[in-house]
Amino acid sequence: MRQRTLSSAVLMGVALLVVPGHPSLAQSPQEMLHAGRAALQTQDFKRAVQVFSELIKKEPSATNFGYLAVAEMSAGDLGPAIGHFKRSQQLGNDSANLHYYLGIAYAQHQEANAGIRELRLALTKDPKLVPAVSALGVALVNAGRSKEALPYLERAREHSPKDPEILASLVRAEFEGGESSKALTRIDASVDAVPDNPRLAATLAFLCLHHRQAQKARQLLENASEMMPQDASLKLLLADASLKAGEPAEALSVLKGLPEDAGARGELAFLRGSADLLAGNIEQAAPYLSAAVSADPTNVAYLFAYAGLQGSEQLYSDALATLIKARQLDAHAESIPYQMAVTYALMHRYTEAAKSCDEALHLTTQPDDVYFLMGVIQLEQGDSRAAEETLRQAVALNSGVGSYHAARGVALFEAANLPESQRELDRALALDPQGAPAYLWRARVRARQGEPSKAIADYETYMALAPDIAKTYQELEPLYRQAGQAEKAIAAHTKYVSLKAEKGEADREPSFLEQLWLTRIREGLGPVGFGG
């Protein structure tokens, strides 16, 4: 029989005669070939495997082994498929299509390097084999070689400018290649090219969440949800994006009215509890997060959020036990050792905190966050010079995070470098005007620099954001007196005494470490996120 190549035109061409019944009833190899190809065309892969398995017993040709391999790959039987593709090649089929299909099989079998090799061979044999171009681009991205992937994906996009898979792969490659601004521009262009595809918007939003672009994700998901208002999965993802954008009220609004069985087990309770926790409603958060963990005790995201609840209740030993359980379930999530380091530090177990930071550094693709935590821990230990140097590394790696500048401003204040401290605190507030601690520490800088009116303005802004910290009123009282505002001084003293009597913590304010609990809940667990 004349050898045939495995072209998609052959596989999915015109309808052919279907021979009914068991494949052994086919009277000739040609009739069996027709039946197997018809089964492939109708995506009856189990029958296709049966037919071609019988066929190779009668006629073990390169073509027939190739067809069997395609049927097996389509049915998800990758190991046998790879073996039969190789057998087809041994029998003389060295076509571009065979190497393309073999490359796909290897890639799906998690043999990335072998898949990339075969896809490159396919393009060497046929540079115009467009499916191999996009497949090679995706395989390179999956192998962590995003910069190599970009030319192939661009070429594939030029051929298919509205293909959602290619557009999403391009965005992913740019994000993973460190080109976030290009990725965001690409997202806008992709949505313009395919404006009425909510699934593309949802995929792009997921990539945004993965790469800490929560506001962009929220925008994409709002548009997708408008196109598919009955889709509960989109609403759950939108709620998650709202949480990561720091907007718990919006998350709760999105979740309102969803059926209790929406999403995965415990997902709705997890999102509601996380929203309440982020909003500071600890009592309301507790039953939801407890219910989520009960619904799925092996869900790492639920355990992580529950540890956040325990930390917010200052049950640090309990939180640590929950985090250890989460880590046993996922040893590769950077956020778990990170949050363990926070917990150890809050318990004043600084040696263990430092060890957990080192573990997080080995796991993370975003070390700036870990350097920030290390610097804050050094601040807790009173080593302001070491903290300033460590926080300098965090800022150098990612200068767009307000809390990094705020923490470095605190370290510089403690080291008595007031002018540079104020510059860092100014940068922090320019990036995050709601960053309450930066107002407090800038007020202290200005008070020490002899600028009472500016210090008072910052203290008052801080009090509006964090009204129940007694020490703030204690520090503000003499400034009011210095500015000749006696009534405000008396009111500040009265408030200070009231809070001292109520809380018994007159000289205590939340540390950066305490504030990290809710920040980490918002950012999600690890680089891929687990928040829905």
C-alpha positions as CSV (number, residue, x, y, z in Angstrom):
1,M,0.0,0.0,0.0
2,R,1.3,3.5,-0.8
3,Q,2.4,5.3,2.4
4,R,0.2,8.2,3.5
5,T,1.3,11.1,5.7
6,L,-0.7,12.1,8.8
7,S,-2.1,15.4,7.5
8,S,-5.1,17.0,9.2
9,A,-6.8,17.0,5.8
10,V,-6.6,13.3,5.7
11,L,-7.8,12.9,9.2
12,M,-10.7,15.3,9.1
13,G,-11.6,15.4,5.4
14,V,-14.9,14.4,3.7
15,A,-17.2,11.9,5.3
16,L,-16.3,8.3,4.5
17,L,-18.2,5.0,4.6
18,V,-18.7,3.9,8.2
19,V,-18.6,0.1,8.7
20,P,-21.0,-0.7,11.5
21,G,-20.4,-3.2,14.3
22,H,-17.2,-4.6,15.8
23,P,-14.0,-3.7,13.8
24,S,-13.3,-7.4,13.2
25,L,-16.4,-7.5,10.9
26,A,-14.6,-5.2,8.4
27,Q,-13.8,-7.5,5.4
28,S,-10.7,-5.7,4.2
29,P,-7.9,-3.4,5.5
30,Q,-9.2,-0.7,3.3
31,E,-12.7,-0.9,4.8
32,M,-11.2,-0.9,8.3
33,L,-9.1,2.2,7.4
34,H,-12.3,3.9,6.3
35,A,-14.1,3.0,9.5
36,G,-11.3,4.2,11.7
37,R,-11.0,7.5,9.9
38,A,-14.7,8.0,10.2
39,A,-14.5,7.3,14.0
40,L,-11.8,9.9,14.2
41,Q,-13.9,12.4,12.3
42,T,-16.9,11.9,14.7
43,Q,-14.5,12.0,17.7
44,D,-15.4,8.5,18.7
45,F,-11.8,7.9,19.8
46,K,-12.5,4.7,21.7
47,R,-13.9,3.0,18.5
48,A,-11.0,4.5,16.5
49,V,-8.5,2.8,18.8
50,Q,-10.3,-0.5,18.5
51,V,-10.4,-0.3,14.7
52,F,-6.8,0.7,14.2
53,S,-5.6,-1.8,16.8
54,E,-7.2,-4.6,14.6
55,L,-6.0,-3.0,11.4
56,I,-2.3,-3.1,12.4
57,K,-2.6,-6.8,13.0
58,K,-3.7,-7.2,9.4
59,E,-1.5,-4.5,7.8
60,P,1.2,-3.1,10.1
61,S,2.2,-0.2,7.9
62,A,3.6,3.2,8.9
63,T,0.4,4.9,8.0
64,N,-1.8,2.6,10.1
65,F,0.5,2.8,13.1
66,G,0.3,6.6,12.7
67,Y,-3.5,6.5,12.7
68,L,-3.5,4.3,15.8
69,A,-1.2,6.8,17.6
70,V,-3.4,9.7,16.7
71,A,-6.5,7.8,18.0
72,E,-4.7,6.9,21.2
73,M,-3.5,10.5,21.7
74,S,-7.0,11.8,21.1
75,A,-8.3,9.3,23.7
76,G,-5.7,10.5,26.2
77,D,-3.6,7.3,26.1
78,L,-0.3,9.1,25.6
79,G,2.2,6.4,26.5
80,P,1.0,4.0,23.9
81,A,0.5,6.8,21.4
82,I,4.2,7.9,21.7
83,G,5.3,4.3,21.2
84,H,3.2,3.9,18.1
85,F,4.3,7.2,16.6
86,K,7.8,6.0,17.0
87,R,6.9,2.7,15.3
88,S,5.4,4.6,12.4
89,Q,8.6,6.5,12.0
90,Q,10.7,3.3,12.1
91,L,8.5,2.0,9.3
92,G,9.4,5.0,7.1
93,N,7.0,7.9,8.1
94,D,9.3,10.8,8.7
95,S,6.8,13.5,7.7
96,A,6.4,16.9,9.3
97,N,3.0,15.9,10.5
98,L,4.3,12.9,12.4
99,H,6.8,15.0,14.2
100,Y,4.1,17.5,15.0
101,Y,1.8,15.0,16.5
102,L,4.6,13.3,18.4
103,G,5.6,16.7,19.8
104,I,2.1,17.3,21.0
105,A,2.0,13.9,22.6
106,Y,5.3,14.4,24.4
107,A,4.1,17.9,25.6
108,Q,0.9,16.5,26.9
109,H,2.9,13.7,28.6
110,Q,4.9,16.3,30.5
111,E,8.0,15.6,28.5
112,A,8.7,19.2,27.6
113,N,12.1,18.9,26.0
114,A,11.2,16.0,23.8
115,G,8.0,17.8,22.7
116,I,10.0,20.9,21.8
117,R,12.5,18.8,19.9
118,E,9.9,17.1,17.8
119,L,8.0,20.4,17.1
120,R,11.2,22.0,15.9
121,L,11.8,19.0,13.6
122,A,8.3,19.4,12.2
123,L,9.0,23.0,11.3
124,T,12.4,22.1,9.9
125,K,10.6,19.7,7.5
126,D,7.7,22.1,6.8
127,P,8.3,25.7,7.8
128,K,4.7,26.5,6.8
129,L,3.1,24.0,9.2
130,V,1.2,26.7,11.2
131,P,-0.2,24.4,13.9
132,A,3.3,23.4,14.8
133,V,4.3,27.1,15.1
134,S,1.7,27.9,17.8
135,A,2.2,24.5,19.5
136,L,6.0,25.2,19.7
137,G,5.3,28.6,21.2
138,V,3.0,27.1,23.8
139,A,5.4,24.3,24.6
140,L,8.2,26.8,25.2
141,V,6.1,28.9,27.5
142,N,5.1,25.8,29.5
143,A,8.8,24.9,29.8
144,G,9.6,28.3,31.3
145,R,11.2,29.6,28.1
146,S,8.9,32.5,27.4
147,K,11.4,34.8,25.6
148,E,12.1,32.0,23.1
149,A,8.3,31.4,22.7
150,L,7.4,35.0,21.7
151,P,8.6,34.9,18.0
152,Y,6.6,31.7,17.4
153,L,3.5,33.0,19.0
154,E,3.8,36.3,17.1
155,R,4.0,34.4,13.9
156,A,1.0,32.3,14.8
157,R,-1.0,35.5,15.7
158,E,-0.2,37.0,12.3
159,H,-1.7,33.9,10.7
160,S,-4.7,33.7,13.1
161,P,-5.2,37.2,14.6
162,K,-8.4,36.3,16.4
163,D,-7.4,32.9,17.8
164,P,-8.2,33.2,21.6
165,E,-5.6,30.5,22.6
166,I,-2.8,32.2,20.7
167,L,-3.7,35.7,22.1
168,A,-3.8,34.3,25.7
169,S,-0.5,32.5,25.2
170,L,1.1,35.7,24.0
171,V,-0.1,37.6,27.1
172,R,1.2,34.8,29.3
173,A,4.6,34.7,27.6
174,E,5.0,38.5,28.0
175,F,4.0,38.4,31.7
176,E,6.4,35.5,32.3
177,G,9.1,37.1,30.3
178,G,9.0,40.1,32.7
179,E,7.3,42.4,30.1
180,S,4.2,43.3,32.2
181,S,3.6,46.6,30.4
182,K,3.6,44.9,27.1
183,A,1.3,42.2,28.4
184,L,-1.2,44.8,29.6
185,T,-1.1,46.5,26.2
186,R,-1.5,43.1,24.5
187,I,-4.6,42.4,26.7
188,D,-6.3,45.6,25.5
189,A,-5.4,44.7,21.8
190,S,-6.7,41.2,22.3
191,V,-10.0,42.3,23.7
192,D,-10.4,44.8,20.9
193,A,-9.7,42.0,18.4
194,V,-12.1,39.6,20.0
195,P,-14.6,41.9,21.8
196,D,-17.4,39.4,22.4
197,N,-15.6,36.4,23.9
198,P,-16.1,36.3,27.7
199,R,-14.0,33.1,28.0
200,L,-11.0,35.0,26.5
201,A,-11.6,37.8,28.9
202,A,-11.8,35.3,31.8
203,T,-8.5,33.7,30.8
204,L,-6.8,37.0,30.5
205,A,-8.1,38.0,33.9
206,F,-6.8,34.8,35.4
207,L,-3.3,35.6,34.0
208,C,-3.6,39.1,35.5
209,L,-4.4,37.7,38.9
210,H,-1.5,35.3,38.5
211,H,0.8,38.3,37.9
212,R,-0.7,40.7,40.6
213,Q,-2.7,42.9,38.2
214,A,-5.9,42.6,40.2
215,Q,-7.5,45.8,39.0
216,K,-7.0,44.8,35.4
217,A,-8.4,41.4,36.2
218,R,-11.4,43.0,37.8
219,Q,-12.1,45.2,34.8
220,L,-11.9,42.2,32.4
221,L,-14.2,40.1,34.6
222,E,-16.8,42.8,35.0
223,N,-17.1,43.0,31.2
224,A,-17.2,39.2,30.9
225,S,-19.8,38.9,33.6
226,E,-22.0,41.5,31.8
227,M,-21.9,39.4,28.7
228,M,-22.7,36.2,30.7
229,P,-24.7,37.4,33.7
230,Q,-25.9,33.9,34.6
231,D,-22.4,32.4,34.7
232,A,-21.7,31.8,38.4
233,S,-18.0,30.9,37.7
234,L,-17.4,34.3,36.3
235,K,-18.9,35.9,39.4
236,L,-16.8,33.8,41.7
237,L,-13.6,34.8,39.8
238,L,-14.7,38.5,39.8
239,A,-15.2,38.3,43.6
240,D,-11.7,36.9,43.9
241,A,-10.3,39.7,41.8
242,S,-12.1,42.2,43.9
243,L,-10.6,40.7,47.0
244,K,-7.1,40.9,45.5
245,A,-7.8,44.5,44.5
246,G,-8.5,45.3,48.2
247,E,-12.3,45.8,47.7
248,P,-14.1,43.4,50.0
249,A,-17.4,45.3,49.8
250,E,-17.5,44.8,46.0
251,A,-16.7,41.1,46.4
252,L,-19.6,40.7,48.8
253,S,-21.9,42.5,46.4
254,V,-20.9,40.2,43.5
255,L,-21.4,37.1,45.7
256,K,-24.9,38.2,46.8
257,G,-27.6,36.0,45.4
258,L,-25.4,33.2,44.2
259,P,-26.7,29.7,45.0
260,E,-25.0,28.0,47.9
261,D,-23.7,25.2,45.7
262,A,-21.9,27.6,43.3
263,G,-18.3,26.8,42.6
264,A,-16.2,24.1,44.1
265,R,-16.8,22.7,47.6
266,G,-16.6,25.5,50.1
267,E,-15.6,28.1,47.5
268,L,-18.5,30.5,48.2
269,A,-18.0,30.3,51.9
270,F,-14.3,30.9,51.4
271,L,-14.8,34.0,49.3
272,R,-17.4,35.4,51.7
273,G,-15.2,34.8,54.7
274,S,-12.1,36.2,53.0
275,A,-14.1,39.4,52.1
276,D,-15.3,39.8,55.7
277,L,-11.8,39.2,57.0
278,L,-10.3,41.8,54.6
279,A,-12.9,44.2,55.7
280,G,-12.0,43.6,59.4
281,N,-15.2,41.8,60.2
282,I,-13.5,39.0,62.0
283,E,-16.6,37.7,63.8
284,Q,-18.5,37.5,60.5
285,A,-15.6,35.9,58.7
286,A,-15.1,33.1,61.2
287,P,-18.1,30.9,60.4
288,Y,-17.6,31.2,56.7
289,L,-13.9,30.3,56.8
290,S,-14.6,27.5,59.2
291,A,-17.3,26.1,56.9
292,A,-14.9,26.3,53.9
293,V,-12.3,24.3,55.7
294,S,-14.9,21.8,56.8
295,A,-16.2,21.4,53.3
296,D,-12.7,20.7,51.9
297,P,-10.0,20.2,54.6
298,T,-7.3,19.6,52.0
299,N,-7.8,22.9,50.1
300,V,-4.6,24.9,50.7
301,A,-6.3,28.2,49.9
302,Y,-9.0,27.6,52.5
303,L,-6.4,26.7,55.1
304,F,-4.3,29.7,54.3
305,A,-7.3,32.0,54.8
306,Y,-8.2,30.3,58.0
307,A,-4.7,30.8,59.3
308,G,-5.2,34.5,58.4
309,L,-8.3,34.5,60.6
310,Q,-6.4,32.9,63.4
311,G,-3.6,35.4,63.1
312,S,-6.1,38.3,63.1
313,E,-7.4,36.9,66.4
314,Q,-3.8,36.7,67.7
315,L,-4.1,33.0,67.9
316,Y,-0.6,32.6,66.5
317,S,0.1,29.1,67.7
318,D,-3.1,27.9,66.1
319,A,-2.3,29.8,62.9
320,L,1.1,28.2,62.7
321,A,-0.4,24.7,63.1
322,T,-2.8,25.5,60.2
323,L,0.0,26.8,58.0
324,I,2.1,23.7,58.8
325,K,-0.8,21.5,57.6
326,A,-1.2,23.6,54.5
327,R,2.5,23.2,53.8
328,Q,2.3,19.4,54.1
329,L,-0.3,19.6,51.3
330,D,1.7,21.9,49.1
331,A,5.4,22.1,49.7
332,H,6.0,24.4,46.8
333,A,3.8,27.4,47.6
334,E,6.0,30.4,48.5
335,S,3.3,32.1,50.5
336,I,3.1,29.4,53.1
337,P,6.7,29.7,54.4
338,Y,6.3,33.5,54.0
339,Q,3.3,33.6,56.3
340,M,5.0,31.1,58.6
341,A,7.8,33.7,58.9
342,V,5.3,36.4,59.7
343,T,3.8,34.1,62.4
344,Y,7.1,33.2,63.9
345,A,8.1,36.9,64.1
346,L,4.8,37.8,65.8
347,M,5.6,35.2,68.3
348,H,9.1,36.7,68.7
349,R,10.7,33.5,67.4
350,Y,13.0,35.4,65.1
351,T,15.5,32.6,64.3
352,E,12.7,30.5,62.9
353,A,11.3,33.5,61.1
354,A,14.6,34.0,59.3
355,K,14.8,30.3,58.3
356,S,11.2,30.5,56.9
357,C,12.2,33.6,54.9
358,D,15.2,31.7,53.4
359,E,12.8,28.9,52.4
360,A,10.4,31.4,50.8
361,L,13.3,32.9,48.8
362,H,14.2,29.6,47.3
363,L,10.6,29.1,46.2
364,T,9.5,32.5,45.0
365,T,9.7,34.1,41.6
366,Q,9.1,37.5,43.2
367,P,11.8,37.9,45.8
368,D,11.0,41.6,46.5
369,D,8.1,40.5,48.7
370,V,10.4,38.3,50.8
371,Y,13.0,41.0,51.2
372,F,10.3,43.3,52.4
373,L,9.3,40.8,55.0
374,M,12.9,40.3,56.1
375,G,13.4,44.0,56.4
376,V,10.2,44.4,58.5
377,I,11.4,41.6,60.8
378,Q,14.7,43.3,61.2
379,L,12.8,46.5,62.1
380,E,10.9,44.4,64.8
381,Q,14.3,43.3,66.1
382,G,15.4,47.0,66.3
383,D,18.2,46.6,63.7
384,S,17.2,49.7,61.6
385,R,20.5,49.8,59.5
386,A,20.2,46.1,58.4
387,A,16.5,46.7,57.8
388,E,17.2,49.7,55.6
389,E,19.6,47.8,53.5
390,T,17.3,44.8,53.1
391,L,14.3,47.1,52.2
392,R,16.5,48.8,49.7
393,Q,16.7,45.5,47.8
394,A,12.9,45.2,47.9
395,V,12.5,48.7,46.4
396,A,15.2,48.0,43.8
397,L,13.4,44.9,42.6
398,N,10.0,46.5,42.6
399,S,9.7,50.2,43.0
400,G,6.0,50.3,42.5
401,V,4.8,49.0,45.9
402,G,3.9,51.7,48.4
403,S,4.4,49.5,51.5
404,Y,8.1,48.9,50.5
405,H,8.8,52.6,50.5
406,A,6.8,53.0,53.7
407,A,8.8,50.4,55.5
408,R,12.1,51.8,54.3
409,G,11.0,55.2,55.4
410,V,10.4,53.8,58.9
411,A,13.9,52.2,58.9
412,L,15.5,55.5,57.8
413,F,13.5,57.4,60.5
414,E,14.8,54.9,63.2
415,A,18.3,55.5,61.8
416,A,17.8,59.3,62.2
417,N,18.0,60.0,58.5
418,L,14.9,62.3,58.4
419,P,15.2,63.9,54.9
420,E,15.5,60.5,53.2
421,S,12.8,59.0,55.4
422,Q,10.4,61.7,54.3
423,R,11.2,61.2,50.6
424,E,10.5,57.5,51.0
425,L,7.2,58.1,52.8
426,D,6.2,60.7,50.2
427,R,6.8,58.0,47.5
428,A,4.8,55.5,49.5
429,L,1.8,57.8,49.7
430,A,2.0,58.8,46.1
431,L,1.7,55.0,45.2
432,D,-0.9,54.2,47.9
433,P,-2.8,57.2,49.3
434,Q,-4.7,54.9,51.6
435,G,-1.5,53.6,53.2
436,A,-2.3,54.6,56.8
437,P,1.2,53.7,58.4
438,A,2.9,56.1,56.0
439,Y,0.9,59.0,57.3
440,L,1.7,58.2,60.9
441,W,5.5,57.9,60.3
442,R,5.6,61.0,58.0
443,A,3.8,62.9,60.8
444,R,6.6,61.8,63.2
445,V,9.2,62.9,60.7
446,R,7.6,66.3,60.4
447,A,7.1,66.7,64.1
448,R,10.8,66.0,64.7
449,Q,11.8,68.4,61.8
450,G,9.8,71.2,63.5
451,E,6.8,71.3,61.2
452,P,3.9,71.0,63.6
453,S,1.1,72.0,61.2
454,K,2.1,69.5,58.6
455,A,2.6,66.9,61.3
456,I,-0.9,67.6,62.6
457,A,-2.4,67.2,59.1
458,D,-0.7,63.8,58.7
459,Y,-1.8,62.6,62.2
460,E,-5.4,63.6,61.5
461,T,-5.4,61.7,58.2
462,Y,-4.0,58.7,59.9
463,M,-6.7,58.9,62.6
464,A,-9.3,59.0,60.0
465,L,-7.9,55.7,58.5
466,A,-7.1,54.1,61.9
467,P,-9.3,55.9,64.6
468,D,-8.8,53.6,67.6
469,I,-5.0,53.7,68.2
470,A,-4.5,55.4,71.6
471,K,-0.9,56.3,71.1
472,T,-1.8,58.5,68.1
473,Y,-3.8,60.9,70.4
474,Q,-1.0,60.9,73.0
475,E,1.5,62.0,70.4
476,L,-0.9,64.6,68.8
477,E,-1.9,66.3,72.1
478,P,1.4,68.3,72.5
479,L,1.4,69.3,68.9
480,Y,-2.1,70.8,69.3
481,R,-0.9,72.7,72.3
482,Q,2.2,73.9,70.4
483,A,-0.1,75.1,67.6
484,G,-2.4,76.9,70.1
485,Q,-5.3,74.6,69.5
486,A,-6.3,74.0,73.1
487,E,-9.7,72.5,72.5
488,K,-8.3,69.9,70.2
489,A,-5.6,69.1,72.7
490,I,-8.1,68.5,75.4
491,A,-10.2,66.3,73.0
492,A,-7.1,64.3,72.0
493,H,-6.2,63.8,75.7
494,T,-9.8,62.7,76.5
495,K,-9.8,60.2,73.6
496,Y,-6.4,58.9,74.7
497,V,-7.7,58.3,78.3
498,S,-10.8,56.6,77.0
499,L,-9.0,54.2,74.7
500,K,-6.5,53.4,77.4
501,A,-9.2,52.5,79.7
502,E,-11.1,50.5,77.1
503,K,-8.1,48.6,75.6
504,G,-5.3,48.9,78.2
505,E,-2.8,49.4,75.3
506,A,-2.2,53.1,75.4
507,D,1.3,53.0,73.9
508,R,0.7,50.2,71.3
509,E,0.0,50.5,67.6
510,P,-0.3,47.7,65.1
511,S,3.1,46.7,63.7
512,F,3.9,46.1,60.1
513,L,3.8,42.4,60.8
514,E,0.3,42.5,62.2
515,Q,-0.8,44.4,59.1
516,L,0.7,41.8,56.8
517,W,-2.0,39.2,57.7
518,L,-4.7,40.9,55.7
519,T,-2.3,42.0,52.9
520,R,-1.4,38.4,52.3
521,I,-5.0,37.2,52.2
522,R,-5.6,39.8,49.5
523,E,-2.6,38.9,47.5
524,G,-3.5,35.2,47.4
525,L,-1.5,32.1,47.9
526,G,1.6,31.7,45.8
527,P,2.2,32.7,42.2
528,V,-0.7,30.9,40.6
529,G,-3.2,32.0,43.2
530,F,-5.7,29.8,44.9
531,G,-8.5,32.2,45.6
532,G,-11.1,30.8,43.2
